[in-house]
Amino acid sequence: VKNMITGAAQMDGAILVVSAADGPMPQTREHILLARQVGVPALVVFMNKVDMVDDPELLELVELEVRELLSSYQFPGDDIPITKGSALCALEDRQPEIGRDAVLALMKTVDEYIPQPERPKDRPFLMPIEDVFSISGRGTVVTGRVERGIVKVGDEVEIVGLKATVKTTVTGVEMFRKLLDSGEAGDNIGALLRGTKREDVERG
């Protein structure tokens, strides 16, 4: 739940995964509540493990439970799209109608139902730090989601927080293990900082 809070506060939308075999679990309720509290704007649902359920009425019952649960936390439970499938079938490339095809349908639903937000690229760079680690021989890397602005390799940035403000230079930008020239609002990046010690930077 702690990790979910860190990520959820910056989400444009979310996929709620519910087991068709078990129905909503206590943590399902917690995740919906947290999504509501941190302001996740839109949810879609993936009902997983449908390969383990033979009774169509049971699937309908689970769907009804999920919709009622979403509505009880002020999400539009009656309108939220629910895709039924099996991640395992997709992974093992069998029963494509509930495997691969269902996952592709889910991604299409995400594209259609979760709005693309406006990214404030023209404002000063701001990135809350989610994690900090050292790379031997290269320096300290901070990771997070760029809230606004653009950061380029060679830019001077300030680390602001609990300790005194420190100025440093970004010597590298990486996203999904690819080196980039810059990162912009909405990107999840790692930024390599010149001459900054691991202990000088904290999450937040």
Buried (B, 14 or more C-beta within 10 A) or exposed (E): EEEBEBBBBBBBBBBBBBBBBEBBEEEBEEBBBBBBEBEBEBBBBBBBBBBEBEEEEBBEEBBEBBBEBBBEBEBEBEEBBBBBBBBBBBEEEEBEEBBBBBBBBBEEBBEEBBEEEEBBEEEEBBBBBBEBEEEEEEBBBBBBBBBBBBBEBEBEBEBEBEEEEBEBBBBBBBBEEEEBEBBBBBBBBBBBBEEBEEEBBEEE
